[in-house]
């Protein structure tokens, strides 16, 4: 039984989760902590991070903007100083800036590229020595619209499609070094991402209606359901899985 626990549990592992202040990131941080991992919760805002960690000594908030120069290195240095190792890196932080072709704002494009693509690449690069030592796992959080059209948010979808290519490429590149790379692709999930991009209640309701019409299970998913998929892909029992992008979308992608 002791051997089974050692190969299937996240107990005692060190996990970094970006975008951990709300939504999927918060649920993921709490899910890992509930399984006995020590979690460093990364996010821009101190208040939401404190809410994520409230009442849980296994979650350590670390306020940082992963898009700022030097911050990826500072984050990994802090993890090394606190724990001396890193077992799982969850690249979850992401932003959406809607805009149809013809109305695209250069600043909105660069912000999405910086947060959704460049920052995960740089953070992972800095984390790689620790992950290689622990034979760790990288989990990227994409979206099912990265694999299909999303009119009006094409830049967001493109950044996530690129993140999935990184997942597959890194999986091949890092396999000889003992590091697994996987991703989850959430569909319509009940998170504040719509509010964060400034959608009005009317516009948000219209987006939800569009999403529901394309979700075959007929409901919006919960952050906890995505967190479950992330923790399962990251656990030692999944040691023969790499390079996959797992939809967590209520059947939207296959419909």
C-alpha positions in Angstrom: 0.0 0.0 0.0 2.9 2.4 0.8 4.2 1.8 -2.7 0.8 2.6 -4.3 0.6 5.8 -2.4 4.0 6.8 -3.5 3.2 6.4 -7.2 -0.3 7.8 -7.2 -0.3 10.7 -4.8 0.8 14.3 -5.1 1.6 14.3 -1.3 4.6 16.4 -0.4 5.3 17.7 -3.9 6.0 21.3 -4.7 3.6 22.9 -7.2 3.6 26.4 -8.8 0.2 27.6 -10.2 0.0 30.9 -12.1 -3.2 32.9 -12.3 -4.1 31.4 -8.9 -6.1 34.3 -7.6 -9.4 33.3 -9.2 -11.2 30.7 -11.3 -9.3 27.6 -12.5 -6.1 28.7 -10.9 -7.6 29.0 -7.5 -9.4 25.7 -7.7 -6.2 24.0 -9.0 -4.1 25.4 -6.1 -6.7 24.2 -3.6 -7.0 20.8 -5.3 -3.2 20.2 -5.1 -3.1 21.4 -1.5 -6.0 19.1 -0.6 -3.9 16.2 -1.9 -0.9 17.2 0.3 1.1 19.2 -2.1 2.8 22.5 -1.1 1.5 25.2 -3.6 3.0 28.5 -4.5 0.1 30.5 -5.8 1.1 33.2 -8.3 -1.0 36.2 -9.4 -0.9 39.9 -9.9 -3.2 40.9 -7.1 -2.5 40.3 -3.4 -6.2 40.3 -2.3 -7.4 37.4 -4.5 -4.3 35.4 -3.7 -5.0 35.8 0.0 -8.5 34.5 -0.6 -7.1 31.5 -2.4 -4.8 30.6 0.5 -7.2 31.5 3.3 -7.2 28.8 5.9 -4.8 26.6 4.1 -1.2 26.5 5.3 -0.1 24.4 2.2 -0.8 27.4 -0.1 1.8 30.2 -0.2 0.7 33.4 -2.1 3.4 35.1 -4.2 2.3 38.3 -5.9 4.0 38.7 -9.3 3.3 39.9 -12.8 4.7 37.1 -15.0 4.9 39.4 -18.0 7.3 41.8 -16.3 11.0 41.6 -17.0 12.8 39.5 -14.4 9.7 38.2 -12.7 9.9 34.6 -14.0 13.4 34.3 -12.6 12.3 35.9 -9.3 9.5 33.4 -9.0 11.7 30.4 -9.5 14.4 31.8 -7.2 11.7 32.2 -4.5 10.5 28.6 -5.0 14.1 27.3 -4.8 14.7 29.3 -1.7 11.5 28.1 0.0 11.6 24.5 -1.0 14.7 23.6 -2.9 12.7 21.8 -5.6 9.8 22.0 -8.0 7.7 19.1 -9.1 4.8 20.6 -11.1 4.4 23.9 -12.9 0.9 24.8 -14.0 0.9 27.6 -16.6 -2.7 28.8 -16.1 -2.6 32.6 -16.2 -4.3 34.0 -19.3 -6.2 37.0 -20.5 -8.8 37.7 -23.2 -9.1 40.9 -25.1 -12.0 40.6 -27.6 -11.9 42.3 -31.0 -12.9 41.5 -34.5 -10.5 41.8 -37.4 -10.6 45.5 -38.4 -10.9 46.7 -34.8 -7.8 45.0 -33.3 -5.8 47.2 -30.9 -2.0 46.6 -31.0 -1.8 47.0 -27.2 -4.5 44.3 -26.7 -2.6 42.0 -29.1 0.7 42.4 -27.3 -0.9 42.0 -23.9 -2.4 38.6 -24.9 0.8 37.4 -26.5 2.8 38.5 -23.4 0.5 36.8 -20.8 -0.7 33.7 -22.7 2.4 32.7 -24.6 5.7 34.6 -23.9 5.3 34.4 -20.1 4.7 30.7 -19.9 7.7 30.0 -22.2 10.0 32.2 -20.0 8.7 30.9 -16.7 9.0 27.3 -17.9 12.5 28.0 -19.2 13.6 29.3 -15.8 11.9 26.4 -14.0 13.5 23.7 -16.2 16.6 22.9 -14.1 14.4 22.3 -11.0 11.9 20.2 -13.0 14.6 18.2 -14.6 16.1 17.4 -11.2 12.7 16.2 -9.9 11.6 14.6 -13.2 8.6 16.9 -13.0 5.6 17.9 -14.9 4.5 21.0 -16.9 0.8 21.5 -17.3 -0.3 24.2 -19.7 -3.9 25.5 -19.6 -5.2 26.1 -23.1 -8.8 26.3 -24.3 -10.9 24.4 -26.8 -11.3 27.4 -28.9 -7.6 27.0 -29.6 -8.6 24.1 -31.8 -11.6 25.7 -33.6 -12.8 29.1 -34.6 -13.7 31.8 -32.1 -14.9 34.9 -34.1 -14.3 38.1 -32.3 -11.5 36.7 -30.1 -9.2 35.4 -32.7 -6.0 36.6 -31.1 -6.8 34.9 -27.8 -7.6 31.6 -29.6 -4.3 31.9 -31.6 -2.2 32.3 -28.4 -3.8 29.2 -27.0 -3.3 27.3 -30.2 0.4 28.3 -30.0 0.5 27.1 -26.4 -0.7 23.7 -27.5 2.1 23.5 -30.1 4.5 24.4 -27.3 3.0 21.5 -25.2 3.6 19.0 -28.0 7.0 20.4 -28.9 8.3 20.5 -25.3 7.0 17.0 -24.7 9.2 15.6 -27.4 12.1 17.9 -26.5 12.1 17.2 -22.7 11.2 13.5 -22.7 14.8 12.5 -22.7 15.4 14.7 -19.7 12.6 13.1 -17.7 10.1 16.0 -17.8 6.5 15.4 -18.9 4.5 18.1 -20.6 0.7 18.0 -20.9 -2.2 20.4 -21.3 -5.9 20.8 -20.6 -8.2 22.6 -22.9 -11.3 23.9 -20.9 -14.5 24.8 -22.7 -17.1 27.0 -21.1 -16.2 27.3 -17.5 -17.8 29.4 -14.7 -14.9 31.8 -14.1 -14.5 35.6 -13.9 -12.6 35.8 -17.2 -15.5 37.5 -18.9 -15.7 40.2 -16.2 -12.0 40.6 -16.3 -12.1 41.5 -20.0 -14.7 44.1 -19.3 -17.8 42.5 -20.8 -21.1 44.0 -19.9 -23.7 41.7 -18.2 -25.6 41.7 -21.5 -22.6 40.8 -23.6 -21.5 38.1 -21.0 -25.0 36.6 -21.2 -24.8 36.4 -25.0 -21.4 34.7 -24.8 -22.8 32.2 -22.3 -25.8 31.5 -24.6 -23.4 30.9 -27.5 -21.2 28.6 -25.4 -24.2 26.6 -24.1 -25.5 26.0 -27.6 -22.2 24.3 -28.4 -21.7 22.4 -25.2 -23.3 19.0 -25.6 -23.6 18.2 -21.9 -25.9 21.3 -21.7 -24.2 23.2 -18.9 -21.3 25.4 -18.0 -18.4 23.6 -16.4 -17.0 24.3 -12.9 -13.4 25.3 -12.2 -13.1 22.3 -9.9 -13.7 20.0 -12.9 -10.7 21.4 -14.7 -8.6 21.3 -11.6 -9.4 17.6 -11.3 -8.1 17.0 -14.8 -4.9 19.0 -14.1 -4.1 17.1 -10.8 -4.8 13.8 -12.5 -2.5 14.5 -15.4 0.2 15.7 -13.1 0.1 12.8 -10.6 2.9 10.2 -10.7 0.4 7.5 -11.8 0.1 9.4 -15.1 3.9 8.9 -15.7 3.4 7.4 -19.2 1.3 10.4 -20.5 3.0 13.3 -22.3 2.3 15.6 -25.2 -1.5 15.3 -24.8 -4.1 18.2 -24.8 -7.1 17.0 -22.8 -10.4 18.7 -23.6 -12.5 19.5 -20.5 -15.4 21.0 -22.3 -18.6 19.0 -22.0 -18.3 17.7 -25.5 -17.9 21.0 -27.3 -14.9 20.1 -29.3 -16.2 16.8 -30.7 -19.7 18.0 -31.5 
